[in-house]
């Protein structure tokens, strides 16, 4: 699978949001990653449905919605999800995970399960039929700028092998957390397909966003 980029809008300069989205359109990114945090599942509050609607009005780039919230099934109806979008819910946060994934599919989006660094990969075995994507967190969720959890590189490789062994080799692996150019190359070698790009790679103060995004693309294309 060709490597795909999903810039994390949590890291964007909100004063220049339109210019940011325009740069990503020019760069041809595949998704726009939007983190939703409730202050309970993770110790932070971030964006919400109104922000997603605003982005939806700006661009046709599919949304990569990451719900870091307790009981995400109670909040899905708030978001303007459409075909081609990814919606990730945490295995650790949904009481009835399979039902939640079916809700996402009914909205026309691509269902995804996110796993925290310490969550074993086998915990999603019984919902593989309902998945298009698995999101492997390479840091503990909640804040940008954290250091990579080293063991997650092995986890990506294990997930890639496990999906293939189980007959689900077409399920894409997304990675999120300290995705620097250097780490992205390692993650791609381990089996990652979709890369959430943030402050470690493309969102740099006073730097050219388009140039950094293209440089990041070159990094993840180097071994494709």
N, C-alpha and C positions, 0 to 999 in steps of 0.2 A: 504493500500500500504506500502511496505517496505521502510524505510527511505533510501535516497540516498545522497551521498557526491559528491560535485563539488568544489574541491579546486580552489581558485582564484590565477591564475598564476601571476597576477599583483603584488602579495605579495612575490613572490619567489625571491631567490638569483640567478640572471641571470648568475653568474659565475659558478653555480653548477646546471644548468638546466637539464642536462641529468641525474644526480644523483637524482634530485627531481622527475623527471618523473618516473624513475625506482622505487623509494620508493612508489609512488602512484600506480604503477602497482602491486607491492607486497601487498599493502594494499587493492587492489581490488576496488578502487574508481570507481564510475559509470560514472563520467564526469570530464572534465577539463574545468574550467570556464575561459574565456578569455574576458577581458573588452576592448572595443574599444571606445575611447573618442576623440572628435574632437575639443575641446577647445571652442565650441560654445553652443551646447546643455548642456554641463557641463563645468565648468571652469578648465579643465585639459586636457592634451594630454597623451595618453598611447600607447597601442600596435596597430599593423596594420596587413595587410594581410601577409606580409613576416614572421612575428612571428608565425602566425597561420600555415603557410606552414611548418615552422621549426618544430613545435610541431607535425604536421601531419606526418612528416618523422620519428619522434622518437617513436611513439606509436600508437596502435590501439584503445586506449581509446577514446570514442566519445567526441567531442568538444561541450562545452556549450558556444555559442557565444553571448555576450551581447553587442549590438550596441547602445551605448549612443551617438548617432550622429543625427544631423538634416537630414531629408529626407533619412532615411536608404535605401529606395528603390533604390536610385541612386548608392549605394555602394555594394549591395549584390553580384553582379557579380565578385567582386574582391576577394572573399573569397572561399577557397577550401572546400565547404560544401559537406557533403555526408550523406547517410542514417544513421539514429540513432542519428545524431547531434541535438542539440537544438539551435535555433536561436531566440533570443529575440529582439524585437524592442519596442520602447516606444510609448504608446498611445499618449503621448504629442508631439511626434516628427514626426510622419508620416502623411502626408496630406491625403493619400488614404490608410487607414489602412487595410481594407479588401483586397484590391489588393496586398498590400505588403505581407500579410500573405499567399495569394495564390502563390506569387512568391517563398516564402520560401518552401512551400509544393511542388512546381514544382521542386525544387532542391533536393527533397528527404528528407529534414530535418523536424524536429518537430517544427511547428510554436508556438511562445510564445509572449505574450504581457506583457511588464513591466509597472508597475504603480508606480509613485513616491508617497511618503507618503501622500501628500495632494490630490491626484487624487481619486475621488470616484470610488467604485467598479462597479457601474452601467454603467460607460462609455464604458465598453466592452461588454455589453449585446448583441449588434447587430453583434458581430463577434465571438460569442461563438461556432458557427458551424465550424469555421476555426481554432480553438485552440486545442493544445495538452497540453499546459502549461500556467500558469499565474505566472509571476514573481512579487512578492510583495516586493518592496524596503522598508527595515526597517530603512534605513537612507536616507538622500538626496544624490543622486548619485554624484560621482566625485572624492572622496578621501577615502582611507582606514583609519581605526582607529577611525571612528566617534562613538559617543554615539548612542545607540538605541533610536529611536523615540518611546516612550512608547505606543502611541495610535495605533501603527502598530500591536501590539499583538491582539488587538480587531479587527483590520482590517482583519487579517488572519482568525480568527474565523468567521467573517461576510462573508468573501469570501467563506469559506468552506460551510457554510450553504446556501449561495446564489447559488453556483454552483449546489448543490444537489437539491435545490428547483426548479431551472431552467431545471433540467434534464441532467446536465453535471457533475455528480459526478465523472466521470472518468478523468476529466481534473486535472492534477497535479498542486500543488501549490509549487512554488520555493520561497525561501526567501534569501535575500542578504543584509547584513549590520549588523556588530557587532554580528556575530553568534558565541558567546562564547558557551562553553559546557552548562553553566547554561541557557543562553537565548535559545539555541537550544531545550532544553527539554520543555521550555514554548511554543516555536513556534510549536513543534511537537504536544503538547497537544491541541493547537489551530487549528491544521489541516495541518501543513506544511509537504511536502513530500520530497523535494530536498533542500539541505542545502549548500549554498556557504560558504566554510570555508576559513578564512583568518587569519589576524594577531591576532584576538581575540581568536583563538582556536589552529591552527596547525602550523602556521608560527611564530616560536619563535626563537630568536637569540641563537645560540649554543645549540639548543635542537634537539633531535632525531625526525625527521619528521615522520618516520614510526610509532614510538611509540605514538606520539601525535595524528596522524590520527586514529590509532586503539583505542586510548582512547576516541576520539571524536565519533567514531563509537559506542563504548559501551554506550556513553551518549544518543545518539539518538535511540539506540536499547532498552533502558531500559523500555520504555513504549509501544514498538511496539506490 
